[in-house]
Amino acid sequence: MLAIVALITLLLTAFGTGKKTTSHVGIGPAPANRLLPSGPPSPQVVALEGALRIQLPIAQSRVTALGYHASGDGAVALQPLGSQANPGTLTRVARRVFGGGGHGFRWFQLAGGEGPGTAALDVGAVPGTDVYSPVDGSVIGLTPYIVNGERFGSEIDVQPTGTPSFVVSITHVRPDPSLTIGSSVAAGTSKLGVLLDFSRVEEQALARYTQDAGNHVEIEVRPAAALATP
């Protein structure tokens, strides 16, 4: 009997009791403190379009990732500042040989879409994060942003003070109640609203590079005449 008990104990120890414990190794949610009020970002230009300077719209401590992707709705290509975090083979080899790529934000090239590959800038953060204007200018549009027949905040169109031939469009945001057509906004100091959760209505490419669902504020720049076209 003792031998049988010892054998059963040995088998249970070696192969388990049939109850498996799975160890999950993966990406978890963003830290809870990212939901706390963060205030405005420190002035930091993250992209250019000629003389137009796009500043970071979210406090640096709340940014989960930056990504660029194509957009086929008339948006122009932006010039990212910083370094690409997922460059192609030739760029990686060049960096090893010549150095470089170590200043500013690291950004990711996201797949999908049509048109210039850097036409849309996604600045990642958790829902509820305060979003500030990326440029100095005036609000000329507050249009409901519709996804699958449901409204998710508004598209906020800002005409930059120094480059009125362009319009900067900001989406994935619930506008601040004080924001109206004609409101003057200042880059990095005027609050536009708060970031919305889009995780249940679309698969967000930025999620591949963050610790959450990839929620983000999206910024595009278009010629001003493009918004006047019906």
BAFI-3210 file (N, C-alpha, C; in Angstrom, 3 decimals, decimal comma, padded with zeros to 6 digits):
// residues 230
n [1|2|3|4|5|6|7|8|9|10|11|12|13|14|15|16|17|18|19|20|21|22|23|24|25|26|27|28|29|30|31|32|33|34|35|36|37|38|39|40|41|42|43|44|45|46|47|48|49|50|51|52|53|54|55|56|57|58|59|60|61|62|63|64|65|66|67|68|69|70|71|72|73|74|75|76|77|78|79|80|81|82|83|84|85|86|87|88|89|90|91|92|93|94|95|96|97|98|99|100|101|102|103|104|105|106|107|108|109|110|111|112|113|114|115|116|117|118|119|120|121|122|123|124|125|126|127|128|129|130|131|132|133|134|135|136|137|138|139|140|141|142|143|144|145|146|147|148|149|150|151|152|153|154|155|156|157|158|159|160|161|162|163|164|165|166|167|168|169|170|171|172|173|174|175|176|177|178|179|180|181|182|183|184|185|186|187|188|189|190|191|192|193|194|195|196|197|198|199|200|201|202|203|204|205|206|207|208|209|210|211|212|213|214|215|216|217|218|219|220|221|222|223|224|225|226|227|228|229|230]
n.u [000,828|001,930|003,798|002,167|000,831|003,045|003,781|001,556|001,671|004,093|003,468|001,445|002,891|004,723|003,190|001,057|-002,243|-004,191|-005,313|-004,609|-002,313|-002,044|000,466|000,380|001,989|002,294|000,964|-000,069|-002,674|-002,503|-000,824|-002,741|-002,498|-002,408|-004,873|-005,323|-005,705|-003,580|-002,701|-001,467|000,737|004,348|005,869|006,477|007,478|006,351|005,939|006,154|004,927|006,039|006,069|004,325|003,924|003,451|002,463|002,896|-000,100|-000,816|000,047|003,433|003,990|001,795|001,680|001,439|002,410|003,635|002,446|002,429|000,354|-001,116|-003,479|-006,270|-007,908|-007,376|-005,474|-002,277|001,202|003,067|006,054|007,767|009,279|012,070|012,839|012,345|010,944|010,580|012,190|013,073|015,238|017,501|017,653|018,179|020,720|022,169|022,046|023,578|026,054|026,524|025,400|023,018|019,483|018,696|017,314|014,580|011,065|010,430|008,899|006,358|005,886|002,821|000,776|-001,502|-004,245|-004,537|-002,629|-000,263|002,221|002,676|000,548|-001,340|-001,246|-001,026|-001,459|-000,936|-002,829|-004,539|-008,150|-010,016|-007,944|-006,692|-006,837|-005,015|-004,721|-002,883|-001,815|-001,534|-004,409|-007,718|-010,898|-012,701|-014,459|-016,732|-017,606|-019,822|-018,410|-018,757|-019,070|-019,898|-022,594|-022,883|-022,276|-019,097|-017,796|-016,349|-015,101|-012,618|-011,815|-009,136|-007,932|-004,748|-002,950|-000,580|-000,371|-002,733|-003,596|-003,889|-005,750|-006,036|-007,053|-008,571|-009,376|-011,248|-011,937|-013,807|-015,324|-014,501|-016,965|-016,854|-015,812|-016,263|-017,371|-015,176|-013,683|-010,605|-007,505|-004,573|-001,454|-000,752|-001,739|-004,466|-007,269|-008,835|-010,552|-011,425|-009,891|-011,438|-012,752|-012,121|-011,925|-013,895|-015,099|-013,347|-010,389|-007,363|-004,403|-002,240|-002,186|-000,473|001,924|001,668|000,717|-001,922|-005,246|-004,612|-005,746|-006,088|-005,420|-006,105|-004,435|-004,640|-003,607|-004,904|-005,292|-006,859|-008,912|-009,899|-011,719|-013,809|-015,063|-018,024]
n.v [-001,213|001,229|001,544|001,890|004,295|006,009|005,874|007,017|009,602|010,441|010,435|012,414|014,648|014,877|015,146|016,793|017,639|017,595|020,010|022,918|025,601|028,583|030,653|033,922|035,865|038,956|042,013|044,405|046,509|050,141|052,023|052,881|055,505|057,032|057,942|060,081|063,662|065,520|067,946|070,537|069,834|070,118|072,556|071,168|070,401|068,067|067,435|068,659|070,815|072,375|075,711|075,276|074,157|071,368|070,803|068,733|067,348|066,290|065,737|064,953|062,869|061,256|060,113|057,233|056,172|057,212|057,383|057,147|057,154|056,321|058,427|058,867|061,067|063,623|064,693|066,109|065,131|064,822|065,945|063,987|064,565|063,542|060,051|057,126|054,275|051,750|051,165|050,416|047,841|048,989|051,537|050,860|049,685|051,883|053,563|052,148|052,320|055,091|056,345|058,426|059,313|059,521|061,548|063,400|062,356|058,866|057,338|055,381|053,722|053,094|050,515|050,325|052,054|054,656|056,852|059,468|058,184|059,420|061,026|061,118|061,639|059,810|060,151|058,442|057,667|057,078|056,712|059,578|061,263|064,592|066,705|068,957|071,920|071,502|073,584|077,193|079,149|079,464|078,039|076,591|074,681|072,287|069,268|066,524|063,339|060,414|056,941|053,882|054,657|055,805|058,460|059,664|061,828|064,770|066,125|068,411|071,353|073,424|076,522|077,480|080,255|081,352|080,021|080,166|078,893|076,261|073,692|072,253|069,190|067,565|064,556|061,913|062,906|064,215|067,222|070,110|071,707|074,497|075,118|076,634|077,542|079,802|080,155|081,126|079,470|078,286|076,777|073,896|074,954|075,583|073,822|071,308|069,185|065,878|062,655|059,992|056,606|054,325|051,661|049,683|050,011|050,073|048,513|049,364|050,447|051,379|049,955|047,837|048,745|049,689|049,460|049,018|049,399|050,950|053,476|056,868|060,316|061,758|063,500|065,494|067,298|069,499|071,165|074,363|074,875|072,383|071,656|073,289|072,217|070,673]
n.w [000,000|000,825|-001,173|-003,406|-002,776|-002,750|-005,447|-006,760|-005,706|-006,804|-009,546|-009,664|-008,917|-010,985|-013,366|-012,806|-011,579|-013,411|-013,498|-014,963|-014,864|-016,451|-017,668|-018,528|-020,799|-021,944|-023,326|-021,100|-019,610|-019,760|-017,161|-014,230|-013,372|-015,610|-016,129|-014,568|-014,199|-016,315|-017,219|-019,470|-022,319|-022,406|-024,537|-027,653|-030,803|-033,131|-035,767|-039,157|-041,767|-044,200|-043,285|-041,271|-038,001|-036,070|-032,882|-029,957|-028,781|-026,354|-022,955|-022,313|-020,490|-020,705|-023,175|-025,137|-027,528|-030,761|-034,055|-037,656|-040,542|-043,759|-045,497|-047,410|-047,918|-048,895|-047,206|-046,509|-046,797|-043,833|-042,211|-040,167|-036,976|-034,973|-034,621|-036,630|-035,225|-036,212|-038,616|-042,094|-043,496|-044,838|-043,689|-041,028|-041,280|-042,230|-040,003|-038,185|-039,358|-039,853|-037,691|-035,851|-035,631|-032,983|-031,621|-030,167|-030,267|-030,668|-033,393|-035,065|-038,165|-039,464|-040,852|-043,666|-045,331|-047,893|-050,009|-049,021|-046,831|-044,380|-043,784|-041,759|-038,315|-035,404|-032,026|-029,244|-026,284|-023,152|-022,954|-021,933|-021,461|-021,440|-024,286|-026,208|-028,268|-031,297|-032,715|-033,093|-033,627|-035,111|-034,402|-036,926|-037,579|-036,262|-036,417|-036,262|-035,593|-037,170|-036,784|-038,065|-038,055|-035,558|-033,293|-032,387|-030,620|-032,082|-035,210|-035,088|-036,573|-037,178|-038,179|-038,861|-037,487|-038,618|-041,052|-042,961|-045,247|-044,807|-043,061|-039,928|-038,815|-036,106|-034,572|-032,816|-030,402|-027,656|-027,716|-025,703|-023,694|-023,797|-026,217|-029,330|-032,675|-034,093|-031,827|-030,390|-030,299|-028,633|-029,216|-027,404|-025,024|-025,055|-024,257|-026,116|-025,704|-024,539|-024,873|-026,655|-026,360|-028,771|-029,090|-029,295|-031,714|-033,834|-035,140|-033,933|-035,278|-033,847|-031,529|-031,706|-030,851|-028,310|-024,787|-024,528|-025,918|-028,050|-028,350|-029,481|-030,373|-033,465|-036,040|-038,888|-041,810|-044,145|-047,349|-047,159|-049,000|-049,513|-047,539|-048,124|-050,239|-051,311]
ca.u [000,000|002,816|004,420|001,146|000,656|004,238|003,747|000,529|002,206|005,126|002,820|000,762|003,906|005,387|002,299|-000,002|-003,490|-005,167|-005,703|-003,464|-002,162|-001,427|001,178|000,164|003,022|001,804|000,896|-001,145|-003,237|-001,664|-000,926|-003,952|-002,264|-002,559|-006,221|-005,375|-005,473|-002,153|-002,358|-001,005|002,087|005,422|005,965|007,336|007,043|006,544|005,813|006,177|004,444|006,559|006,164|003,371|004,545|002,462|002,967|002,319|-001,372|-001,042|001,199|004,445|003,920|000,612|001,773|001,790|003,176|003,326|002,469|001,964|-000,205|-001,647|-004,850|-006,608|-008,989|-006,849|-004,465|-000,937|002,243|003,760|007,455|007,922|010,517|012,439|013,357|011,406|011,276|010,515|012,643|013,414|016,587|018,529|017,780|018,853|022,140|022,765|022,202|024,705|027,298|026,714|024,783|021,835|018,183|018,568|016,772|013,138|010,208|010,485|007,577|006,186|005,155|001,710|000,318|-002,891|-004,650|-004,050|-002,090|001,055|002,353|002,756|-000,525|-002,102|-000,450|-001,760|-000,769|-001,613|-003,044|-005,728|-009,366|-010,163|-006,798|-006,917|-006,244|-004,797|-004,546|-001,513|-001,395|-002,227|-005,354|-009,134|-011,752|-013,603|-015,368|-017,024|-018,485|-019,966|-017,575|-019,647|-018,509|-020,974|-023,862|-022,886|-021,393|-017,991|-017,180|-016,407|-013,888|-012,353|-010,981|-008,482|-007,157|-003,571|-002,765|000,522|-000,497|-004,176|-003,915|-004,107|-006,652|-005,604|-008,225|-008,307|-010,506|-011,225|-012,000|-015,065|-014,959|-014,797|-018,210|-016,591|-015,271|-017,276|-016,846|-014,604|-012,810|-009,162|-006,790|-003,121|-000,802|-000,271|-002,337|-005,927|-007,825|-009,868|-011,497|-010,814|-009,761|-012,506|-012,398|-012,555|-011,519|-014,991|-015,641|-012,339|-009,109|-006,440|-003,068|-001,247|-002,185|000,673|003,116|001,353|000,317|-003,375|-006,001|-004,118|-006,527|-005,220|-005,957|-005,586|-004,237|-004,385|-003,509|-005,415|-005,441|-008,106|-009,932|-010,452|-012,865|-014,898|-015,689|-019,155]
ca.v [000,000|002,398|001,680|002,429|005,711|006,731|005,940|008,000|010,924|010,768|010,763|013,704|015,702|014,992|015,495|017,699|017,018|017,805|021,404|023,622|027,019|029,184|031,896|034,818|036,871|039,797|043,441|044,730|047,846|051,251|052,279|053,597|056,931|057,753|058,496|061,280|064,893|065,652|069,304|070,704|069,339|071,084|072,837|070,242|070,198|066,671|067,274|069,895|070,896|073,680|076,600|074,836|073,343|070,612|070,521|067,597|067,770|065,545|065,812|063,934|061,725|060,451|059,567|055,809|055,943|058,055|056,629|057,809|056,237|056,958|058,908|059,190|062,051|064,949|065,126|066,231|064,407|065,541|065,574|063,641|064,863|062,388|058,919|056,018|053,161|050,494|051,474|049,307|047,284|049,929|052,593|050,298|049,530|053,215|054,082|051,457|052,772|056,535|056,881|059,252|058,766|059,421|062,757|063,580|061,184|057,733|057,146|054,145|053,756|052,167|049,972|050,558|053,336|055,070|058,197|059,613|057,345|060,209|062,030|061,138|061,440|059,270|060,336|057,515|057,936|056,372|057,526|060,507|062,163|065,924|066,956|070,386|072,287|071,329|074,803|078,448|079,427|079,641|076,901|076,915|073,563|071,292|068,368|065,197|062,277|059,260|055,620|052,873|055,272|056,295|059,609|059,577|063,140|065,657|066,539|069,809|071,942|074,651|077,224|078,033|081,695|081,686|079,350|080,024|078,088|074,895|073,432|071,112|068,462|066,721|063,666|060,988|063,793|064,833|068,639|070,813|072,467|075,914|075,279|076,997|078,089|081,122|080,166|081,210|078,440|078,398|075,462|073,344|075,552|075,611|072,469|071,047|068,204|064,676|061,535|059,000|055,195|053,802|050,255|048,772|050,258|049,899|047,926|050,485|049,961|051,786|048,976|046,931|049,336|050,236|048,483|049,098|049,174|051,816|054,701|057,972|061,477|061,747|064,841|065,567|068,657|069,561|072,523|074,967|074,775|071,018|071,583|074,079|071,453|069,856]
ca.w [000,000|000,863|-002,497|-004,323|-002,423|-003,189|-006,912|-007,133|-005,366|-007,784|-010,823|-009,540|-008,872|-012,289|-014,475|-012,375|-011,175|-014,465|-013,412|-015,528|-014,590|-017,627|-017,423|-019,658|-021,007|-023,032|-023,085|-020,177|-019,756|-019,330|-015,728|-013,849|-013,167|-016,869|-016,162|-013,748|-014,955|-016,580|-017,595|-020,852|-022,614|-022,611|-025,977|-028,405|-032,183|-033,517|-037,222|-039,937|-043,161|-044,553|-042,128|-040,254|-036,955|-035,298|-031,548|-029,246|-028,186|-025,111|-022,054|-022,628|-019,581|-021,014|-024,533|-025,184|-028,749|-031,908|-035,305|-038,873|-041,532|-044,951|-045,460|-048,791|-047,998|-049,192|-046,243|-047,066|-046,063|-042,779|-041,993|-038,748|-036,277|-034,166|-035,393|-036,828|-034,334|-036,968|-039,974|-042,976|-043,352|-045,288|-042,684|-039,848|-041,610|-042,297|-038,644|-037,552|-039,974|-039,758|-036,488|-036,068|-035,242|-031,541|-031,020|-030,248|-030,096|-031,595|-033,972|-035,817|-039,426|-039,371|-042,132|-044,043|-045,892|-049,195|-050,009|-048,375|-045,637|-043,144|-043,867|-040,518|-037,111|-034,261|-030,743|-028,358|-024,862|-022,694|-023,004|-020,821|-021,419|-021,992|-025,594|-026,421|-029,673|-031,788|-033,418|-032,811|-034,697|-034,794|-034,707|-038,034|-037,795|-035,223|-037,161|-035,639|-036,163|-037,194|-037,078|-038,100|-037,709|-034,182|-033,114|-031,437|-030,528|-033,244|-035,901|-034,766|-037,616|-036,740|-039,209|-038,188|-037,630|-039,512|-042,351|-043,161|-046,424|-044,335|-041,947|-039,118|-038,327|-034,942|-034,333|-031,684|-029,238|-027,242|-027,547|-024,469|-023,859|-024,051|-027,569|-030,321|-033,927|-033,866|-030,650|-030,606|-029,546|-028,605|-029,233|-026,155|-023,832|-025,167|-024,228|-027,112|-025,177|-023,973|-025,794|-026,575|-026,518|-030,062|-029,168|-029,622|-033,057|-034,867|-034,746|-033,992|-035,636|-032,857|-030,432|-031,882|-030,250|-026,993|-023,779|-024,388|-027,155|-029,119|-028,505|-029,892|-031,067|-034,839|-036,596|-040,321|-042,361|-045,520|-047,890|-046,693|-050,033|-049,538|-046,641|-048,669|-051,300|-050,786]
c.u [000,864|003,461|003,446|000,935|001,832|004,233|002,743|001,021|003,235|004,509|002,128|001,745|004,509|004,470|001,155|-001,264|-004,570|-005,675|-004,516|-003,491|-001,404|-000,768|001,047|001,284|002,572|001,795|-000,297|-001,666|-002,269|-001,840|-002,140|-003,720|-002,323|-003,946|-006,330|-005,146|-003,980|-001,747|-001,830|000,393|003,108|005,550|006,953|006,745|007,355|006,459|005,767|005,443|004,830|006,728|005,218|004,040|003,448|003,076|002,247|001,036|-001,682|000,222|002,152|004,328|002,751|000,672|002,209|002,633|002,761|003,411|001,954|001,393|-000,778|-003,078|-005,194|-007,670|-008,477|-005,816|-003,084|000,061|002,888|005,208|007,651|009,269|010,808|012,964|012,319|011,857|011,230|010,945|012,901|014,867|017,668|018,742|018,492|020,346|022,838|022,988|023,389|026,029|027,564|026,156|023,540|020,578|017,958|017,914|015,251|012,375|010,556|009,067|007,566|005,456|004,087|001,248|-001,112|-003,131|-004,065|-003,559|-000,745|001,122|002,431|001,664|-001,332|-001,175|-001,356|-000,907|-001,530|-001,699|-004,297|-006,945|-009,506|-009,018|-007,152|-006,159|-006,179|-004,542|-003,095|-000,966|-002,095|-003,209|-006,756|-009,909|-012,733|-014,588|-015,486|-018,073|-018,607|-019,131|-018,353|-018,888|-019,634|-022,312|-023,954|-021,891|-020,343|-017,284|-017,342|-015,059|-013,744|-011,383|-010,459|-007,699|-005,975|-003,389|-001,707|000,435|-001,974|-004,565|-004,140|-005,180|-006,162|-006,850|-007,826|-009,548|-010,226|-011,304|-013,444|-014,759|-015,310|-016,053|-017,993|-016,121|-016,400|-016,588|-016,371|-013,701|-011,345|-008,477|-005,291|-002,505|-000,327|-000,896|-003,862|-006,455|-008,945|-010,941|-010,765|-010,847|-010,865|-011,970|-012,988|-012,325|-012,645|-015,558|-014,612|-011,072|-008,038|-005,005|-002,023|-001,150|-001,004|001,910|002,848|000,987|-001,182|-004,025|-005,574|-004,949|-005,603|-006,034|-005,302|-005,557|-003,928|-004,361|-003,965|-005,361|-006,802|-009,223|-010,607|-011,677|-014,054|-015,641|-016,812|-018,843]
c.v [001,265|002,642|002,299|003,916|006,541|006,921|006,994|009,421|011,387|011,185|012,122|014,858|015,956|015,560|016,413|016,929|017,134|019,221|022,246|025,088|027,635|030,497|032,774|035,848|037,717|041,240|043,733|046,123|048,921|051,482|053,137|055,093|057,722|058,373|059,785|062,514|065,147|067,083|069,350|070,129|070,468|071,333|071,893|070,014|068,767|066,448|068,640|069,701|072,280|074,530|076,204|073,870|072,693|070,267|069,326|068,040|067,148|065,632|064,644|062,688|060,807|059,799|058,105|055,477|056,980|057,204|057,457|056,757|057,031|057,414|059,411|060,248|063,473|065,463|065,132|065,471|065,323|065,076|065,268|064,107|063,711|061,286|057,819|054,814|051,819|050,716|050,217|048,896|048,283|051,038|052,081|050,155|050,880|053,799|053,431|051,986|054,242|057,140|057,675|058,560|058,718|060,607|062,815|062,289|060,092|057,480|055,897|054,415|052,672|051,738|050,399|051,935|053,591|056,508|058,253|058,860|058,095|061,289|062,137|060,815|060,962|059,449|059,531|057,991|057,174|057,290|058,382|061,484|063,509|066,106|068,467|070,673|072,082|072,563|076,017|078,706|079,644|078,401|077,309|075,777|072,665|070,364|067,040|064,155|060,970|057,991|054,597|053,444|055,847|057,436|059,339|060,927|063,943|065,743|068,031|070,349|073,290|075,240|077,898|079,521|082,041|081,089|079,099|079,234|076,623|074,864|072,171|070,469|067,521|065,877|062,726|061,753|064,198|066,285|069,180|071,659|073,942|076,186|075,568|077,439|079,517|081,204|080,276|080,172|078,667|077,015|075,079|073,909|075,588|074,180|072,338|070,109|067,048|063,543|060,504|057,588|054,672|052,289|049,318|048,976|050,123|049,267|048,979|050,001|050,302|050,795|048,010|047,448|049,946|049,106|048,518|048,884|050,084|053,064|055,892|059,155|061,499|063,165|064,723|067,027|068,611|070,994|073,081|074,814|073,411|070,913|072,375|073,348|070,602|068,383]
c.w [000,000|-000,490|-003,485|-004,062|-002,916|-004,698|-007,376|-006,857|-006,378|-009,115|-010,763|-009,538|-010,230|-013,353|-014,078|-012,051|-012,224|-014,479|-013,823|-015,135|-015,751|-017,247|-018,656|-019,710|-022,182|-022,625|-022,202|-020,406|-019,293|-017,837|-015,400|-013,708|-014,468|-016,982|-015,357|-014,610|-015,115|-016,894|-019,017|-021,060|-022,592|-024,113|-026,665|-029,782|-032,587|-035,019|-037,890|-041,256|-043,650|-043,299|-041,004|-039,281|-036,118|-033,946|-030,928|-028,545|-026,829|-024,260|-022,292|-021,759|-019,883|-022,390|-024,488|-026,409|-029,782|-033,167|-036,464|-039,818|-042,696|-044,726|-046,852|-048,931|-048,172|-048,227|-046,894|-046,201|-045,036|-042,705|-040,518|-038,198|-035,324|-035,062|-035,504|-036,015|-035,044|-038,416|-040,792|-042,806|-043,728|-044,268|-041,444|-040,089|-041,629|-040,909|-037,943|-038,074|-039,671|-038,473|-036,827|-035,583|-033,753|-030,853|-031,166|-030,002|-031,095|-032,094|-034,840|-037,133|-039,381|-040,755|-042,403|-044,603|-047,262|-049,112|-049,310|-047,054|-044,332|-043,119|-042,582|-039,350|-035,991|-033,001|-029,699|-026,916|-024,445|-022,784|-021,738|-020,688|-022,048|-023,303|-025,820|-027,898|-030,105|-032,503|-032,820|-033,946|-034,196|-035,202|-035,812|-038,304|-036,581|-035,813|-036,450|-036,362|-036,033|-037,570|-036,979|-037,622|-036,313|-034,038|-032,039|-031,421|-031,796|-033,935|-035,653|-035,804|-037,149|-037,904|-038,536|-038,482|-038,672|-040,894|-042,651|-044,401|-046,070|-043,250|-041,241|-038,520|-037,209|-034,671|-033,158|-030,365|-028,949|-026,934|-026,170|-024,676|-024,197|-025,480|-028,556|-031,608|-033,667|-032,659|-031,068|-029,724|-029,674|-028,472|-027,839|-024,900|-023,876|-025,240|-025,255|-026,578|-024,550|-024,997|-025,560|-026,795|-027,827|-030,176|-029,571|-031,026|-034,164|-034,292|-034,980|-034,180|-034,590|-031,699|-030,524|-031,134|-028,867|-026,037|-023,541|-025,748|-028,296|-029,342|-028,718|-030,389|-032,440|-035,392|-038,082|-040,752|-043,812|-046,023|-047,503|-047,701|-050,018|-048,659|-047,174|-049,785|-050,743|-050,866]
res [m|l|a|i|v|a|l|i|t|l|l|l|t|a|f|g|t|g|k|k|t|t|s|h|v|g|i|g|p|a|p|a|n|r|l|l|p|s|g|p|p|s|p|q|v|v|a|l|e|g|a|l|r|i|q|l|p|i|a|q|s|r|v|t|a|l|g|y|h|a|s|g|d|g|a|v|a|l|q|p|l|g|s|q|a|n|p|g|t|l|t|r|v|a|r|r|v|f|g|g|g|g|h|g|f|r|w|f|q|l|a|g|g|e|g|p|g|t|a|a|l|d|v|g|a|v|p|g|t|d|v|y|s|p|v|d|g|s|v|i|g|l|t|p|y|i|v|n|g|e|r|f|g|s|e|i|d|v|q|p|t|g|t|p|s|f|v|v|s|i|t|h|v|r|p|d|p|s|l|t|i|g|s|s|v|a|a|g|t|s|k|l|g|v|l|l|d|f|s|r|v|e|e|q|a|l|a|r|y|t|q|d|a|g|n|h|v|e|i|e|v|r|p|a|a|a|l|a|t|p]
***
